[in-house]
Amino acid sequence: MTAEEKRKSPRAVHKIFRPPLLKIYGFQCALVLLASVILFPLDKVAAYSTVIGGMISVVPNAYFARQVFRYAGAAFAREVARSFYRGESGKFVTTVLLFAATFALVQPLQVFVLFLAYLAVMLLNAVLLARYGLASNKN
Amino acid sequence: MGLALIAVALMIGFGALGTAIGFAILGGKLLEGSARQPELAPMLQGKMFLIAGLLDAVPMIGVGIAMYVLFVVVPGLPA
């Protein structure tokens, strides 16, 4: 690969603000699993409803983040915008499919706990991203 | 039952529409900003990611409720 090809490569990411995605989504998964472990002795259905609700939020968000940071830089602005659109449509479809599969296949289910876990992980995602965004502004 | 299905269609349809409009504006502004100041493009991309996370939160909750209505409420309704 020549120097010019390296510069134009999608991997040539220079000084981009990129949140630590693995850390953010790993932390969310760990928190969901911890909540489920705490709930397990009290109510098994609530425990797996928590895991399912949390994962319905984490998996599409992780896919979206993976798509968004495939390209970086002004030279790839068009590709960045395109990968944003692809990531968002993928996230939407994945969320629909996961919710549909859950409600169609998983019985019994505590719907309230599922939505609560989904909302909690979604809020946690927003808080973590905002926190890392603010941290990057200070640097 | 018919009304429930219309409600599901509206929730998913308007959720997708709202997200699409928001992302179209975001993407357009990203291209515009990158063209004006190319050196800010990576920073703009990061900010766009943050805003995108907030943008589609509410429509996704709507999608979840729509799926609940479709797969749990509608089968229980008399035809």
Chai-1 contact restraints between the chains, C-beta under 6 A:
chainA,res_idxA,chainB,res_idxB,connection_type,confidence,min_distance_angstrom,max_distance_angstrom,comment,restraint_id
A,I16,B,P42,contact,1.0,0.0,6.0,A-B,restraint_1
A,F17,B,M43,contact,1.0,0.0,6.0,A-B,restraint_2
A,F17,B,G46,contact,1.0,0.0,6.0,A-B,restraint_3
A,V68,B,F49,contact,1.0,0.0,6.0,A-B,restraint_4
A,A72,B,P42,contact,1.0,0.0,6.0,A-B,restraint_5
A,G73,B,A41,contact,1.0,0.0,6.0,A-B,restraint_6
A,A74,B,S34,contact,1.0,0.0,6.0,A-B,restraint_7
A,A74,B,P38,contact,1.0,0.0,6.0,A-B,restraint_8
A,A74,B,A41,contact,1.0,0.0,6.0,A-B,restraint_9
A,A77,B,L31,contact,1.0,0.0,6.0,A-B,restraint_10
A,A77,B,S34,contact,1.0,0.0,6.0,A-B,restraint_11
A,A77,B,A41,contact,1.0,0.0,6.0,A-B,restraint_12
A,V80,B,Q45,contact,1.0,0.0,6.0,A-B,restraint_13
A,A81,B,G27,contact,1.0,0.0,6.0,A-B,restraint_14
A,A81,B,L30,contact,1.0,0.0,6.0,A-B,restraint_15
A,A81,B,L31,contact,1.0,0.0,6.0,A-B,restraint_16
A,F84,B,G27,contact,1.0,0.0,6.0,A-B,restraint_17
A,E88,B,F23,contact,1.0,0.0,6.0,A-B,restraint_18
A,T95,B,M60,contact,1.0,0.0,6.0,A-B,restraint_19
A,T95,B,V63,contact,1.0,0.0,6.0,A-B,restraint_20
A,V96,B,V63,contact,1.0,0.0,6.0,A-B,restraint_21
A,F99,B,G64,contact,1.0,0.0,6.0,A-B,restraint_22
A,F99,B,M67,contact,1.0,0.0,6.0,A-B,restraint_23
A,A100,B,M67,contact,1.0,0.0,6.0,A-B,restraint_24
A,F103,B,M67,contact,1.0,0.0,6.0,A-B,restraint_25
A,F103,B,F71,contact,1.0,0.0,6.0,A-B,restraint_26
A,F103,B,V72,contact,1.0,0.0,6.0,A-B,restraint_27
A,A104,B,F71,contact,1.0,0.0,6.0,A-B,restraint_28
A,M122,B,A57,contact,1.0,0.0,6.0,A-B,restraint_29
A,A126,B,G53,contact,1.0,0.0,6.0,A-B,restraint_30
A,A126,B,L54,contact,1.0,0.0,6.0,A-B,restraint_31
A,L129,B,L50,contact,1.0,0.0,6.0,A-B,restraint_32
A,L129,B,G53,contact,1.0,0.0,6.0,A-B,restraint_33
A,G133,B,L50,contact,1.0,0.0,6.0,A-B,restraint_34
